[in-house]
Amino acid sequence: MIDVSNLSVRLSGKAVVQDISFTAEAGTLTAICGPNGSGKTTTMKAVSGELAYRGSVQINGTEIGKLEAWQLAEMRGVLPQASSISFPFTVREIVRMGLTSGRNRQPEQADRTAAEALAAVDLGGFEGRFYQELSGGEQQRVQLARVLCQIPEPVIDGMPCWLLLDEPVSSLDISHQLTIMTLARQFCRRGGGVIAVMHDLNLTALFADRMILLKNGRLQAEGAVKDVLTDRHLQDVFGCNLQVNRIPADGAPFVLAHSALID
């Protein structure tokens, strides 16, 4: 479990995240949603250990500040919102960087892990391509493959591992959005946990188990997707008249943006 309690973050003297508390359980996909500038990425960076914070962030029962970098690297992999690579690395070289962050592997096992990670994100055969020559969506999937090399299994030594994904589908076409979100959900179903920053509310409704809504650095709602994804919450957070309907077969929610355009 990742347990976040009274999390606050200040950047350049400004309170960006204020007193946020939530839990993410192993076996579940937790989506963090909210408008631009609401504190989603800052929250993710604090949870991953990248940013200093006040409050408490525990991963599998241990405060992350008490863990060495190598211990964190074995427990959680992080996909940032954007990655800038200045040198002419190949896809293989980028993906294999994930192998230096997690557990040591034999060379033949490392090659197999890298190939499996690329195949999982539909980039099999891209090993020799230069990273800078790829499209934005392909680069995003290369970075996810790197994360999967770092965290190849959802459970290690009986403890859940975690994927922390900041806008994992923002540059992807619909087919690859579904591929990546299915991969994340399968990771959860096998005992790991995923926290993902999401903008697409319908993909969130389709794949997430729990949902966190942020606005102006504060928690507005948290819980099961069906309870959080409501007309009132969306109006309060996004300030527009969105309508949430339910699929008749199973009652799953989906969002109609058209209602915001109707006078």
Buried (B, 14 or more C-beta within 10 A) or exposed (E): BBBBEEBBBBEEEEBBBBBBEBBBBBBBBBBBBBBEEBBBBBBBBBBBBBBEBEBBBBBBEEEBEEBEEEEBBBBBBBBBBEEEBEEEBBBBBBBBBBBEBBEEBEEEEBBEBBBBBBEBBBBEEBBEBEBEEBEEBBBBBBBBBBBBBBBBBBEBEEBBBBBBBBBBBBBBEEEBBBBBBEBBBEBBEEBBBBBBBBBBBBBBBBBBBBBBBBBBBBBBBBEEBBEBBBBEBBBEBBEEEBBBEEEEEEEBBBBEEEBBEEE
